[in-house]
Amino acid sequence: MKTTVNFYDFKREFQAIRPNNFSNEGLVILFDYLEDYEQSTGEELELDIIALCCDYIEDSLSNIVDSYSIDLEGEDDHEQAVKDYLENETTLIGITTDGNFIYQVF
């Protein structure tokens, strides 16, 4: 038996289990991505907050540059360089208005 989860349920589960993993906007981006994934594949996903926090992350540009030793020397647009890096190495889910990247951990 499966239950349909709306954004409110999704957000409530994150707040109960992992309240600091994603911003509100990050949760919206992740929720929309997961819904699109389900619709495009026909596969229903199980809401497993711990697994989602292991598979996806919201992080700042500077943390990503440091974590993955991205060389930005000679790059005029650092955000675009990091976006390109993430798109080549993993799945970039989206970018918040604050400039945080939501992506699949690799």
C-alpha positions as CSV (number, residue, x, y, z in Angstrom):
1,M,0.0,0.0,0.0
2,K,1.4,3.4,-1.0
3,T,0.6,6.8,0.1
4,T,0.7,9.9,-2.1
5,V,3.1,12.5,-0.6
6,N,2.6,16.2,-1.3
7,F,5.2,18.9,-0.6
8,Y,3.8,19.6,2.8
9,D,4.3,15.9,3.8
10,F,7.7,15.9,2.2
11,K,8.9,19.0,4.1
12,R,7.4,17.8,7.4
13,E,9.3,14.5,7.2
14,F,12.6,16.3,6.5
15,Q,11.9,18.7,9.4
16,A,11.3,15.8,11.7
17,I,14.3,13.7,10.8
18,R,16.9,16.0,9.1
19,P,15.9,19.6,9.6
20,N,19.2,21.1,8.5
21,N,20.0,19.2,5.3
22,F,18.1,21.4,2.9
23,S,16.7,24.9,2.8
24,N,13.0,25.3,2.1
25,E,13.9,26.3,-1.5
26,G,16.2,23.3,-1.7
27,L,13.4,21.0,-0.6
28,V,11.1,22.5,-3.3
29,I,13.8,21.9,-6.0
30,L,14.4,18.3,-4.7
31,F,10.7,17.5,-4.4
32,D,10.0,18.8,-8.0
33,Y,12.9,16.7,-9.3
34,L,11.7,13.6,-7.6
35,E,8.1,14.1,-8.9
36,D,9.4,14.6,-12.4
37,Y,11.6,11.5,-12.1
38,E,8.5,9.4,-11.0
39,Q,6.4,10.8,-13.9
40,S,9.1,10.3,-16.5
41,T,10.0,6.7,-15.5
42,G,6.7,5.5,-14.1
43,E,8.6,4.3,-11.1
44,E,7.1,5.1,-7.6
45,L,9.7,6.2,-5.1
46,E,9.7,5.4,-1.4
47,L,10.0,8.4,0.9
48,D,13.2,7.6,2.7
49,I,14.6,10.8,4.2
50,I,17.9,9.2,5.3
51,A,18.5,7.7,1.8
52,L,17.7,11.0,0.2
53,C,20.1,12.8,2.5
54,C,22.8,10.3,1.5
55,D,22.0,10.6,-2.2
56,Y,21.5,14.4,-2.5
57,I,23.0,17.5,-1.0
58,E,22.6,21.2,-0.9
59,D,25.9,23.1,-0.8
60,S,27.5,26.4,-1.5
61,L,29.7,27.2,-4.4
62,S,32.8,27.7,-2.1
63,N,32.2,24.4,-0.3
64,I,31.9,22.5,-3.6
65,V,35.0,24.1,-5.0
66,D,36.9,23.1,-1.8
67,S,35.5,19.6,-1.5
68,Y,36.2,18.7,-5.1
69,S,39.3,20.8,-5.6
70,I,37.8,22.6,-8.6
71,D,40.3,24.8,-10.3
72,L,38.7,28.2,-11.0
73,E,41.8,29.9,-12.2
74,G,41.1,31.7,-15.4
75,E,37.3,31.2,-15.0
76,D,35.3,34.5,-15.2
77,D,32.0,32.9,-14.1
78,H,32.6,30.7,-11.1
79,E,29.0,29.7,-10.8
80,Q,28.9,28.5,-14.4
81,A,32.2,26.6,-13.9
82,V,30.8,24.8,-10.9
83,K,27.5,24.1,-12.6
84,D,29.4,22.7,-15.6
85,Y,31.6,20.5,-13.3
86,L,28.5,19.1,-11.5
87,E,26.7,18.5,-14.7
88,N,29.7,16.5,-16.0
89,E,30.3,14.5,-12.8
90,T,26.9,13.9,-11.4
91,T,23.3,15.1,-11.7
92,L,22.7,18.8,-10.9
93,I,19.2,19.1,-9.6
94,G,19.0,22.9,-9.4
95,I,20.4,26.1,-7.9
96,T,18.6,28.1,-5.2
97,T,18.2,31.9,-5.4
98,D,20.9,32.1,-2.7
99,G,23.3,30.3,-5.0
100,N,23.3,26.9,-3.3
101,F,23.6,23.9,-5.6
102,I,21.3,20.9,-5.1
103,Y,23.0,17.8,-6.6
104,Q,23.4,14.1,-6.4
105,V,26.3,13.0,-4.3
106,F,29.1,11.3,-6.2
